[in-house]
Every structure is written in C-alpha cells, then in structure tokens.
Amino acid sequence: MRTGIICNPKSHRNRSSVEATRPFVSGTVLAVTPRTQAELAEVLTDFAQHGIELLVIDGGDGTIRDVLTAAATVWTGAMPRVAIVPSGKTNALALDLGIPDHWTLDQALAAARDGASIVRRPVEVERAGTGQKLRGFLFGAGAFVEA
C-alpha cells in the first residue's frame, strides 16, 4: 500500500525524538516533515500525484486540522484513507477513535493493512469575512464580555 506520512516534529511527543525529524523512504512508504504550510501543500500535491493510498498524520489535533485543510485543496475527489499517530499534547480525536495513548507508527500501519478502521468525517468551518475554510475534528471558540 502506497503510504505518505506527514510528521510534525514540533508536536508534543515528537520534540524529543530525533527520528521524528528525519524524512525517509522505505519501499512504498514516504515520510516527510514539512516546516511550513507551503511545504505541506507541496508534499500533499506530490503524494496525490504518486497515488498515495494511506495518509498517516503523526501529530496532534492541530496537525490533523492543518493536514486535512491543505488536503482538501489537493484531493478534489476521494481522499486516501487517513491513519493517526497521536503525538500531540491532547489528542482528542485519537481518544474519540479509541487509539491507545502510545500508539506507534508500526501499529498504525499494521491496523491500516489489516483493514481496521473507523469512519469519521471532518467538520469544515469558515472564518467569518475571510473565506478561509478549516477542516478538522476539534475547534475552539471564545467570547469575552466586559462586566
């Protein structure tokens, strides 16, 4: 299965891992660590052109939001399957999906290979007046009132 891995080396659990910051290619697996939104878009475009069947996101809820937001502009049709390696601080989506706290890349790849999946559709929100759309599963909002 052609697999593309997006790793956020700044995510909570990846900060202490040298391996998380190294891009690698192994057979049908390509792992990259884009440093900017522009690099992320380039990487996802490359993944789409190479027919990636599984997109692994190694990061937290914010990384998932950023990758899915960028992916929506790359894959106009069906996206590849998505697997998560929860390496953020909170990992609310992983918790909702029942992914173990210290789930590894190898475990995520094995689960995808074995067909273990849970379907969740991302939420798309648009920032008022900007036209900027975000995709993800967890968003925050706040309001302040002067007393």
DSSP file (Angstrom, degrees, kcal/mol; ACC not computed):
  #  RESIDUE AA STRUCTURE BP1 BP2  ACC     N-H-->O    O-->H-N    N-H-->O    O-->H-N    TCO  KAPPA ALPHA  PHI   PSI    X-CA   Y-CA   Z-CA
    1    1 A M              0   0    0      0, 0.0     2,-0.4     0, 0.0    27,-0.1   0.000 360.0 360.0 360.0 124.5    0.0    0.0    0.0
    2    2 A R        -     0   0    0     49,-0.2    51,-2.5    27,-0.1    52,-1.8  -0.545 360.0-171.4 -69.6 122.8    1.5    3.3   -1.1
    3    3 A T  E     -ab  29  54A   0     25,-2.9    27,-2.4    -2,-0.4     2,-0.4  -0.958  19.2-165.9-127.2 133.3    1.8    5.4    2.1
    4    4 A G  E     -ab  30  55A   0     50,-2.6    52,-3.0    -2,-0.4     2,-0.5  -0.970  11.2-159.7-115.3 132.4    2.6    9.0    2.8
    5    5 A I  E     -ab  31  56A   0     25,-3.0    27,-2.8    -2,-0.4     2,-0.6  -0.950   5.6-163.1-116.7 125.4    3.5   10.1    6.3
    6    6 A I  E     -ab  32  57A   0     50,-3.1    52,-3.2    -2,-0.5     2,-0.5  -0.937  14.9-169.0-103.7 119.0    3.3   13.7    7.5
    7    7 A C  E     - b   0  58A   0     25,-2.6    52,-0.2    -2,-0.6     3,-0.1  -0.929  16.2-152.7-113.2 130.2    5.2   14.1   10.7
    8    8 A N    >   -     0   0    0     50,-2.7     3,-1.6    -2,-0.5     6,-0.2  -0.863   7.7-169.4 -97.8 102.8    5.1   17.3   12.9
    9    9 A P  T 3  S+     0   0    0      0, 0.0     8,-0.2     0, 0.0    -1,-0.1   0.654  84.2  58.4 -68.9 -12.5    8.4   17.4   14.6
   10   10 A K  T 3  S+     0   0    0      4,-0.1     5,-0.1    -3,-0.1    49,-0.1   0.495  78.5 115.3 -93.6  -4.2    7.2   20.1   16.9
   11   11 A S  S X> S-     0   0    0     -3,-1.6     4,-1.6    47,-0.2     3,-0.6  -0.283  84.0 -99.8 -65.9 157.0    4.3   18.1   18.3
   12   12 A H  T 34 S+     0   0    0      1,-0.3     4,-0.3     2,-0.2     3,-0.3   0.844 118.4  33.3 -47.6 -53.1    4.5   17.4   22.0
   13   13 A R  T 34 S+     0   0    0     74,-3.1     3,-0.4     1,-0.2    -1,-0.3   0.712 115.4  57.1 -82.3 -20.4    5.8   13.8   21.8
   14   14 A N  T X4 S+     0   0    0     73,-0.6     3,-1.7    -3,-0.6     6,-0.2   0.688  84.5  81.7 -84.0 -17.2    7.9   14.2   18.7
   15   15 A R  T 3< S+     0   0    0     -4,-1.6    -1,-0.2    -3,-0.3    -2,-0.1   0.829  96.1  43.6 -58.2 -33.0   10.0   17.1   20.1
   16   16 A S  T 3  S+     0   0    0     -3,-0.4     2,-0.6    -4,-0.3    -1,-0.3   0.422  97.7  89.7 -93.2   2.7   12.3   14.7   21.9
   17   17 A S    <   -     0   0    0     -3,-1.7     4,-0.4    -8,-0.2     3,-0.3  -0.880  51.8-169.5-107.8 115.5   12.6   12.2   19.1
   18   18 A V  S >  S+     0   0    0     -2,-0.6     3,-1.5     1,-0.2     4,-0.3   0.878  90.6  60.8 -64.0 -37.3   15.4   12.6   16.6
   19   19 A E  G >  S+     0   0    0      1,-0.3     3,-1.3     2,-0.2    -1,-0.2   0.831  94.2  63.4 -60.5 -32.6   13.7   10.0   14.4
   20   20 A A  G 3  S+     0   0    0     -3,-0.3    -1,-0.3     1,-0.3    -2,-0.2   0.718 101.9  50.8 -66.7 -19.5   10.6   12.1   14.1
   21   21 A T  G <  S+     0   0    0     -3,-1.5    -1,-0.3    -4,-0.4    -2,-0.2   0.455  90.6  92.7 -98.2  -0.3   12.5   14.9   12.3
   22   22 A R    <   -     0   0    0     -3,-1.3     2,-0.1    -4,-0.3     9,-0.0  -0.832  67.7-141.6 -99.6 118.9   14.1   12.6    9.6
   23   23 A P        +     0   0    0      0, 0.0     2,-0.3     0, 0.0     9,-0.2  -0.464  29.9 178.6 -67.5 148.7   12.4   12.2    6.3
   24   24 A F  E     -C   31   0A   0      7,-1.4     7,-3.2    -2,-0.1     2,-0.4  -0.996  26.7-152.2-150.9 157.4   12.7    8.6    5.0
   25   25 A V  E     +C   30   0A   0     -2,-0.3     2,-0.3     5,-0.2     5,-0.2  -0.999  18.8 169.7-127.8 130.7   11.7    6.4    2.1
   26   26 A S  E >   -C   29   0A   0      3,-2.7     3,-1.9    -2,-0.4     2,-0.5  -0.850  62.0 -60.3-144.7 104.0   11.2    2.7    2.5
   27   27 A G  T 3  S-     0   0    0     -2,-0.3   -25,-0.0     1,-0.3    -1,-0.0  -0.434 125.4  -7.3  61.7-111.8    9.7    0.7   -0.2
   28   28 A T  T 3  S+     0   0    0     -2,-0.5   -25,-2.9   -27,-0.1     2,-0.5   0.184 118.0  94.7-102.1  16.6    6.2    2.1   -0.6
   29   29 A V  E <   -aC   3  26A   0     -3,-1.9    -3,-2.7   -27,-0.2     2,-0.5  -0.934  47.6-176.9-114.9 129.1    6.4    4.5    2.4
   30   30 A L  E     -aC   4  25A   0    -27,-2.4   -25,-3.0    -2,-0.5     2,-0.4  -0.989   5.5-169.8-123.5 122.6    7.5    8.1    2.2
   31   31 A A  E     +aC   5  24A   0     -7,-3.2    -7,-1.4    -2,-0.5     2,-0.3  -0.938   9.6 174.5-114.6 134.0    7.8   10.1    5.4
   32   32 A V  E     -a    6   0A   0    -27,-2.8   -25,-2.6    -2,-0.4   -10,-0.1  -0.935  27.0-149.6-136.0 158.3    8.3   13.9    5.4
   33   33 A T        -     0   0    0     -2,-0.3   -25,-0.1   -27,-0.2   -27,-0.1  -0.696  20.4-162.4-127.2  78.4    8.4   16.7    7.9
   34   34 A P        -     0   0    0      0, 0.0     3,-0.0     0, 0.0    -2,-0.0  -0.370   5.8-162.7 -63.7 139.2    7.1   19.9    6.2
   35   35 A R        +     0   0    0    -27,-0.1     2,-0.3    -2,-0.1     3,-0.0   0.631  68.5  33.2 -98.1 -17.5    8.1   23.0    8.1
   36   36 A T  S  > S-     0   0    0      1,-0.1     4,-2.2     0, 0.0     5,-0.1  -0.871  82.6-109.6-134.7 166.6    5.6   25.5    6.6
   37   37 A Q  H  > S+     0   0    0     -2,-0.3     4,-2.3     2,-0.2     5,-0.2   0.875 120.3  54.1 -62.6 -37.1    2.1   25.5    5.2
   38   38 A A  H  > S+     0   0    0      2,-0.2     4,-2.1     1,-0.2    -1,-0.2   0.919 108.7  47.6 -64.5 -43.3    3.5   25.9    1.7
   39   39 A E  H  > S+     0   0    0      2,-0.2     4,-2.7     1,-0.2    -2,-0.2   0.894 109.6  54.4 -63.2 -39.2    5.8   22.9    2.1
   40   40 A L  H  X S+     0   0    0     -4,-2.2     4,-2.6     1,-0.2     5,-0.2   0.927 108.2  48.7 -60.1 -45.5    2.8   20.9    3.4
   41   41 A A  H  X S+     0   0    0     -4,-2.3     4,-2.1     1,-0.2    -1,-0.2   0.898 112.1  49.3 -62.0 -40.8    0.8   21.8    0.3
   42   42 A E  H  X S+     0   0    0     -4,-2.1     4,-2.3     2,-0.2    -2,-0.2   0.922 111.6  48.5 -63.7 -44.5    3.7   20.8   -1.9
   43   43 A V  H  X S+     0   0    0     -4,-2.7     4,-2.7     1,-0.2    -2,-0.2   0.926 111.9  48.3 -62.7 -45.7    4.1   17.4   -0.1
   44   44 A L  H  X S+     0   0    0     -4,-2.6     4,-2.6     2,-0.2    -1,-0.2   0.882 110.2  52.2 -64.5 -37.8    0.4   16.6   -0.3
   45   45 A T  H  X S+     0   0    0     -4,-2.1     4,-2.3    -5,-0.2    -1,-0.2   0.920 110.8  48.2 -62.0 -43.2    0.4   17.5   -4.0
   46   46 A D  H  X S+     0   0    0     -4,-2.3     4,-1.6     2,-0.2    -2,-0.2   0.916 110.5  51.5 -62.4 -44.1    3.3   15.1   -4.5
   47   47 A F  H  <>S+     0   0    0     -4,-2.7     5,-2.1     1,-0.2     3,-0.3   0.927 110.5  48.7 -57.8 -45.9    1.5   12.4   -2.5
   48   48 A A  H ><5S+     0   0    0     -4,-2.6     3,-1.5     1,-0.2    -2,-0.2   0.909 109.4  51.8 -62.9 -42.5   -1.6   12.8   -4.7
   49   49 A Q  H 3<5S+     0   0    0     -4,-2.3    -1,-0.2     1,-0.3    -2,-0.2   0.790 110.0  50.2 -65.2 -27.1    0.4   12.7   -7.9
   50   50 A H  T 3<5S-     0   0    0     -4,-1.6    -1,-0.3    -3,-0.3    -2,-0.2   0.304 116.6-113.1 -95.3   8.6    2.0    9.4   -6.7
   51   51 A G  T < 5 -     0   0    0     -3,-1.5   -49,-0.2     1,-0.2    -3,-0.2   0.871  37.8-164.4  68.5  38.8   -1.3    7.8   -5.8
   52   52 A I      < -     0   0    0     -5,-2.1   -49,-0.2     1,-0.2    -1,-0.2  -0.349  10.0-172.6 -56.6 130.9   -0.9    7.6   -2.1
   53   53 A E  S    S+     0   0    0    -51,-2.5    28,-1.8     1,-0.3     2,-0.4   0.672  71.2  37.6 -99.3 -23.2   -3.5    5.2   -0.7
   54   54 A L  E     -bd   3  81A   0    -52,-1.8   -50,-2.6    26,-0.2     2,-0.6  -0.994  64.6-162.8-134.3 126.6   -2.9    5.8    3.0
   55   55 A L  E     -bd   4  82A   0     26,-3.3    28,-2.4    -2,-0.4     2,-0.5  -0.943  10.8-162.5-109.9 114.6   -2.1    9.2    4.6
   56   56 A V  E     -bd   5  83A   0    -52,-3.0   -50,-3.1    -2,-0.6     2,-0.6  -0.848   2.3-158.8-100.1 129.3   -0.6    8.9    8.1
   57   57 A I  E     -bd   6  84A   0     26,-2.9    28,-2.6    -2,-0.5     2,-0.9  -0.932   3.9-168.5-110.9 113.4   -0.7   12.0   10.2
   58   58 A D  E     +bd   7  85A   0    -52,-3.2   -50,-2.7    -2,-0.6     2,-0.3  -0.833  55.9  60.1-103.6  95.1    1.9   12.0   13.0
   59   59 A G  E    S- d   0  86A   0     26,-1.3    28,-1.6    -2,-0.9    29,-0.8  -0.949  83.0 -68.8 176.0-163.9    1.0   14.9   15.3
   60   60 A G     >  -     0   0    0     27,-0.3     4,-2.3    -2,-0.3     5,-0.2  -0.209  63.4 -70.9-102.7-164.8   -1.8   16.2   17.4
   61   61 A D  H  > S+     0   0    0      1,-0.2     4,-2.3     2,-0.2    76,-0.2   0.847 130.9  52.6 -60.5 -36.5   -5.3   17.7   16.8
   62   62 A G  H  > S+     0   0    0      2,-0.2     4,-2.5     1,-0.2    -1,-0.2   0.893 109.0  49.0 -67.0 -40.1   -3.7   20.9   15.3
   63   63 A T  H  > S+     0   0    0      2,-0.2     4,-2.7     1,-0.2     5,-0.2   0.908 110.4  51.2 -64.5 -41.9   -1.6   18.9   12.9
   64   64 A I  H  X S+     0   0    0     -4,-2.3     4,-2.7     2,-0.2     5,-0.3   0.932 110.7  49.2 -60.4 -45.9   -4.6   16.9   11.8
   65   65 A R  H  X S+     0   0    0     -4,-2.3     4,-2.4     1,-0.2    70,-0.5   0.937 112.9  46.9 -58.2 -48.2   -6.5   20.1   11.2
   66   66 A D  H  X S+     0   0    0     -4,-2.5     4,-2.2     2,-0.2    -2,-0.2   0.905 114.4  46.1 -63.6 -42.7   -3.7   21.6    9.2
   67   67 A V  H  X S+     0   0    0     -4,-2.7     4,-2.8     2,-0.2    -1,-0.2   0.934 114.8  46.1 -67.2 -45.9   -3.2   18.5    7.0
   68   68 A L  H  X S+     0   0    0     -4,-2.7     4,-1.5    -5,-0.2    -2,-0.2   0.869 111.9  52.4 -66.3 -35.2   -6.9   17.9    6.3
   69   69 A T  H  X S+     0   0    0     -4,-2.4     4,-0.5    66,-0.5    -1,-0.2   0.943 114.8  40.9 -64.0 -47.7   -7.3   21.6    5.5
   70   70 A A  H >X S+     0   0    0     -4,-2.2     3,-1.1     1,-0.2     4,-0.7   0.880 111.4  57.2 -67.3 -38.0   -4.5   21.5    3.0
   71   71 A A  H >X S+     0   0    0     -4,-2.8     4,-2.9     1,-0.3     3,-0.7   0.813  94.4  66.9 -64.1 -30.3   -5.5   18.1    1.6
   72   72 A A  H 3< S+     0   0    0     -4,-1.5    -1,-0.3     1,-0.3    -2,-0.2   0.784 102.5  46.7 -63.6 -26.2   -9.0   19.4    0.8
   73   73 A T  H << S+     0   0    0     -3,-1.1    -1,-0.3    -4,-0.5    -2,-0.2   0.670 116.6  44.5 -87.2 -17.0   -7.4   21.7   -1.9
   74   74 A V  H << S+     0   0    0     -4,-0.7     2,-0.9    -3,-0.7    -2,-0.2   0.902 112.5  46.9 -91.1 -51.2   -5.3   18.8   -3.3
   75   75 A W     <  +     0   0    0     -4,-2.9    -1,-0.2     1,-0.2     4,-0.1  -0.819  59.5 172.4 -95.8 102.6   -7.7   15.9   -3.4
   76   76 A T  S    S+     0   0    0     -2,-0.9    -1,-0.2    -3,-0.2     3,-0.1   0.719  73.7  33.8 -82.5 -20.7  -10.9   17.3   -5.0
   77   77 A G  S    S-     0   0    0      1,-0.3     2,-0.2    -3,-0.1    -2,-0.1   0.132 123.0 -15.4-102.1-138.4  -12.4   13.8   -5.2
   78   78 A A        -     0   0    0      1,-0.1    -1,-0.3    -2,-0.0    -2,-0.1  -0.477  65.8-140.5 -71.1 133.3  -11.9   11.0   -2.8
   79   79 A M        -     0   0    0     -2,-0.2     3,-0.1     1,-0.1    -1,-0.1  -0.490  26.0 -99.1 -83.5 160.4   -9.1   11.4   -0.3
   80   80 A P        -     0   0    0      0, 0.0   -26,-0.2     0, 0.0    -1,-0.1  -0.299  53.7 -79.9 -68.7 166.2   -6.8    8.4    0.6
   81   81 A R  E     -d   54   0A   0    -28,-1.8   -26,-3.3     1,-0.1     2,-0.4  -0.350  49.1-137.7 -62.2 151.2   -7.5    6.7    3.9
   82   82 A V  E     -d   55   0A   0    -28,-0.2     2,-0.3    -3,-0.1   -26,-0.2  -0.954  18.7-173.2-119.2 132.8   -6.1    8.5    6.9
   83   83 A A  E     -d   56   0A   0    -28,-2.4   -26,-2.9    -2,-0.4     2,-0.4  -0.916  14.0-143.0-119.8 151.7   -4.3    7.0    9.9
   84   84 A I  E     -d   57   0A   0     -2,-0.3   -26,-0.2   -28,-0.2   -28,-0.1  -0.943  15.7-168.8-121.6 134.2   -3.3    8.9   13.0
   85   85 A V  E     -d   58   0A   0    -28,-2.6   -26,-1.3    -2,-0.4     2,-1.0  -0.942  30.3-139.6-112.3 103.7   -0.2    8.5   15.2
   86   86 A P  E     +d   59   0A   0      0, 0.0   -26,-0.2     0, 0.0    17,-0.1  -0.484  47.3 143.5 -74.2 100.7   -1.2   10.7   18.2
   87   87 A S        +     0   0    0    -28,-1.6   -74,-3.1    -2,-1.0   -73,-0.6   0.191  39.9 101.0-122.0  15.8    1.8   12.6   19.2
   88   88 A G  S    S-     0   0    0    -29,-0.8   -77,-0.1   -76,-0.2   -75,-0.0  -0.115  84.1-102.4 -84.7-169.6    0.3   15.9   20.3
   89   89 A K  S    S+     0   0    0    -77,-0.1    -1,-0.1    -2,-0.0   -78,-0.0   0.891 111.7  15.5 -84.0 -41.6   -0.4   17.1   23.8
   90   90 A T  S    S-     0   0    0      4,-0.0     5,-0.1     5,-0.0   -30,-0.0   0.872  71.6-169.8-101.8 -48.8   -4.2   16.4   24.0
   91   91 A N     >  +     0   0    0      3,-0.1     4,-2.1     1,-0.1     5,-0.2   0.910  16.0 167.4  57.7  48.3   -5.0   14.1   21.0
   92   92 A A  H  > S+     0   0    0      1,-0.2     4,-2.4     2,-0.2     5,-0.2   0.876  73.1  51.9 -62.1 -39.0   -8.8   14.4   21.5
   93   93 A L  H  > S+     0   0    0      2,-0.2     4,-2.3     1,-0.2    -1,-0.2   0.934 109.1  49.7 -64.4 -44.5   -9.5   12.8   18.1
   94   94 A A  H  >>S+     0   0    0      1,-0.2     5,-2.6     2,-0.2     4,-0.7   0.901 110.6  50.8 -60.1 -40.3   -7.4    9.8   18.9
   95   95 A L  H ><5S+     0   0    0     -4,-2.1     3,-0.8     1,-0.2    -1,-0.2   0.921 109.9  49.8 -61.9 -44.4   -9.1    9.4   22.2
   96   96 A D  H 3<5S+     0   0    0     -4,-2.4    -2,-0.2     1,-0.2    -1,-0.2   0.859 111.6  48.8 -62.4 -36.2  -12.5    9.5   20.5
   97   97 A L  H 3<5S-     0   0    0     -4,-2.3    -1,-0.2    -5,-0.2    -2,-0.2   0.561 114.9-116.1 -81.8  -8.2  -11.4    6.9   18.0
   98   98 A G  T <<5 +     0   0    0     -3,-0.8    -3,-0.2    -4,-0.7    -2,-0.1   0.714  57.0 159.8  80.5  20.5  -10.1    4.6   20.8
   99   99 A I      < -     0   0    0     -5,-2.6    -1,-0.3    -6,-0.2    -2,-0.1  -0.628  46.9-107.3 -76.7 130.5   -6.5    4.8   19.6
  100  100 A P    >   -     0   0    0      0, 0.0     3,-1.6     0, 0.0    -1,-0.1  -0.188  26.1-113.3 -58.7 151.0   -4.1    3.9   22.5
  101  101 A D  T 3  S+     0   0    0      1,-0.3    -2,-0.1    -3,-0.1    -6,-0.0   0.836 114.2  36.5 -56.3 -39.9   -2.2    6.7   24.1
  102  102 A H  T 3  S+     0   0    0    -15,-0.0    -1,-0.3     2,-0.0     2,-0.1  -0.182  81.2 161.1-111.5  41.2    1.2    5.5   22.9
  103  103 A W    <   -     0   0    0     -3,-1.6     2,-0.2   -17,-0.1    -4,-0.0  -0.359  26.9-146.7 -58.6 134.5    0.2    4.2   19.5
  104  104 A T     >  -     0   0    0      1,-0.1     4,-2.3   -19,-0.1     5,-0.2  -0.586  23.7-109.8-105.6 167.7    3.2    3.8   17.2
  105  105 A L  H  > S+     0   0    0      1,-0.2     4,-2.7     2,-0.2     5,-0.2   0.919 119.9  53.4 -59.8 -44.5    3.7    4.3   13.5
  106  106 A D  H  > S+     0   0    0      1,-0.2     4,-2.3     2,-0.2    -1,-0.2   0.898 109.5  48.3 -59.1 -41.0    4.2    0.5   13.1
  107  107 A Q  H  > S+     0   0    0      2,-0.2     4,-2.4     1,-0.2    -1,-0.2   0.899 111.3  50.0 -66.7 -40.1    0.8   -0.1   14.9
  108  108 A A  H  X S+     0   0    0     -4,-2.3     4,-2.2     2,-0.2    -2,-0.2   0.917 112.3  47.1 -64.2 -43.1   -1.0    2.4   12.8
  109  109 A L  H  X S+     0   0    0     -4,-2.7     4,-2.5     2,-0.2    -2,-0.2   0.901 112.4  49.8 -65.4 -40.7    0.4    0.9    9.6
  110  110 A A  H  X S+     0   0    0     -4,-2.3     4,-2.2    -5,-0.2     6,-0.2   0.907 110.2  50.5 -64.4 -41.7   -0.5   -2.7   10.7
  111  111 A A  H  <>S+     0   0    0     -4,-2.4     5,-2.3     2,-0.2     4,-0.4   0.912 112.4  46.7 -63.1 -42.5   -4.0   -1.6   11.6
  112  112 A A  H ><5S+     0   0    0     -4,-2.2     3,-1.0     1,-0.2    -2,-0.2   0.915 112.3  50.1 -65.3 -42.3   -4.5    0.0    8.1
  113  113 A R  H 3<5S+     0   0    0     -4,-2.5    -2,-0.2     1,-0.2    -1,-0.2   0.863 110.9  50.0 -62.8 -36.4   -3.0   -3.1    6.4
  114  114 A D  T 3<5S-     0   0    0     -4,-2.2    -1,-0.2    -5,-0.2    -2,-0.2   0.470 116.8-113.8 -83.3  -2.0   -5.4   -5.3    8.4
  115  115 A G  T < 5 +     0   0    0     -3,-1.0     2,-0.6    -4,-0.4    -3,-0.2   0.597  60.7 154.5  82.3  10.5   -8.4   -3.1    7.5
  116  116 A A      < +     0   0    0     -5,-2.3     2,-0.3    -6,-0.2    -1,-0.3  -0.616  21.5 150.5 -73.1 119.2   -9.1   -1.9   11.0
  117  117 A S        -     0   0    0     -2,-0.6     2,-0.4    -3,-0.1   -34,-0.1  -0.998  39.5-159.2-152.6 154.4  -10.9    1.4   10.5
  118  118 A I        -     0   0    0     -2,-0.3     2,-0.5     2,-0.1   -21,-0.0  -0.999  27.3-133.5-129.8 130.9  -13.4    3.8   12.0
  119  119 A V        +     0   0    0     -2,-0.4     2,-0.4     2,-0.0    -2,-0.0  -0.764  31.6 163.9 -93.5 126.3  -15.0    6.3    9.7
  120  120 A R        -     0   0    0     -2,-0.5    -2,-0.1   -23,-0.0   -23,-0.0  -0.996  26.7-143.2-135.2 136.1  -15.3   10.0   10.8
  121  121 A R        -     0   0    0     -2,-0.4    15,-0.0    16,-0.0    -2,-0.0  -0.853  25.4-119.8 -97.9 133.0  -16.0   12.9    8.5
  122  122 A P        -     0   0    0      0, 0.0     2,-0.4     0, 0.0    15,-0.2  -0.334  22.0-120.0 -69.8 154.5  -14.1   16.1    9.3
  123  123 A V  E     -E  136   0B   0     13,-3.4    13,-2.1    -2,-0.0     2,-0.5  -0.741  21.8-149.5 -89.3 140.4  -16.0   19.3   10.1
  124  124 A E  E     +E  135   0B   0     -2,-0.4     2,-0.3    11,-0.2    11,-0.2  -0.965  18.1 178.8-114.5 125.1  -15.4   22.2    7.8
  125  125 A V  E     -E  134   0B   0      9,-2.5     9,-3.1    -2,-0.5     2,-0.4  -0.907  15.9-147.3-122.2 152.1  -15.7   25.7    9.3
  126  126 A E  E     -E  133   0B   0     -2,-0.3     2,-0.4     7,-0.2     7,-0.2  -0.973  19.4-124.0-121.5 131.8  -15.2   29.1    7.6
  127  127 A R    >>  -     0   0    0      5,-2.5     3,-2.0    -2,-0.4     4,-1.2  -0.599  42.0-102.9 -73.8 127.0  -13.8   32.1    9.4
  128  128 A A  T 34 S+     0   0    0     -2,-0.4    -1,-0.1     1,-0.3     4,-0.0  -0.202  98.7   1.8 -54.6 131.1  -16.3   34.9    9.0
  129  129 A G  T 34 S+     0   0    0      1,-0.1    -1,-0.3    -3,-0.0    -2,-0.0   0.405 119.0  76.8  76.3  -2.6  -15.3   37.5    6.4
  130  130 A T  T <4 S-     0   0    0     -3,-2.0    -2,-0.2     2,-0.1     3,-0.1   0.696  82.6-138.8-110.0 -25.4  -12.2   35.7    5.3
  131  131 A G     <  +     0   0    0     -4,-1.2     2,-0.5     1,-0.3    -3,-0.1   0.464  54.9 143.3  75.2  -0.2  -13.4   32.9    3.2
  132  132 A Q        -     0   0    0     -5,-0.4    -5,-2.5    -4,-0.0     2,-0.4  -0.628  35.8-158.5 -78.1 121.6  -10.8   30.7    4.9
  133  133 A K  E     -E  126   0B   0     -2,-0.5     2,-0.4    -7,-0.2    -7,-0.2  -0.833   5.9-165.7-103.1 138.4  -12.0   27.2    5.4
  134  134 A L  E     -E  125   0B   0     -9,-3.1    -9,-2.5    -2,-0.4     2,-0.4  -0.945   3.3-157.7-119.8 143.0  -10.6   24.8    8.0
  135  135 A R  E     +E  124   0B   0    -70,-0.5   -66,-0.5    -2,-0.4     2,-0.3  -0.965  38.6  97.1-120.1 138.9  -11.1   21.1    8.2
  136  136 A G  E     -E  123   0B   0    -13,-2.1   -13,-3.4    -2,-0.4     3,-0.1  -0.967  67.6-101.4 175.7-160.5  -10.7   19.1   11.4
  137  137 A F  S    S+     0   0    0     -2,-0.3     2,-0.4     1,-0.3    -1,-0.1   0.500  96.4  46.6-127.4 -14.3  -12.4   17.5   14.3
  138  138 A L        +     0   0    0    -77,-0.2     2,-0.3   -15,-0.1    -1,-0.3  -0.975  59.4 167.0-140.7 120.6  -11.7   19.8   17.2
  139  139 A F        -     0   0    0     -2,-0.4     2,-0.3    -3,-0.1    -3,-0.0  -0.946  20.1-143.7-131.2 152.7  -12.1   23.6   17.1
  140  140 A G        +     0   0    0     -2,-0.3     2,-0.3     2,-0.0    -2,-0.0  -0.851  15.5 179.5-115.7 154.0  -12.1   26.2   19.9
  141  141 A A        -     0   0    0     -2,-0.3     2,-0.3     2,-0.0    -2,-0.0  -0.983   3.5-171.9-146.6 154.3  -14.1   29.4   20.2
  142  142 A G        -     0   0    0     -2,-0.3     2,-0.3     2,-0.0    -2,-0.0  -0.986   8.2-164.5-147.4 157.4  -14.3   32.0   22.9
  143  143 A A        -     0   0    0     -2,-0.3     2,-0.4     2,-0.0    -2,-0.0  -0.996   7.3-158.9-142.3 143.1  -16.3   35.1   23.8
  144  144 A F        -     0   0    0     -2,-0.3     2,-0.4     2,-0.0    -2,-0.0  -0.978   3.4-168.3-127.0 137.7  -15.5   37.9   26.2
  145  145 A V        -     0   0    0     -2,-0.4     2,-0.5     0, 0.0    -2,-0.0  -0.983  22.0-129.6-124.3 133.3  -17.9   40.2   27.9
  146  146 A E              0   0    0     -2,-0.4    -2,-0.0     1,-0.1     0, 0.0  -0.713 360.0 360.0 -82.5 127.2  -16.8   43.3   29.8
  147  147 A A              0   0    0     -2,-0.5    -1,-0.1     0, 0.0     0, 0.0   0.438 360.0 360.0 -92.7 360.0  -18.5   43.4   33.2
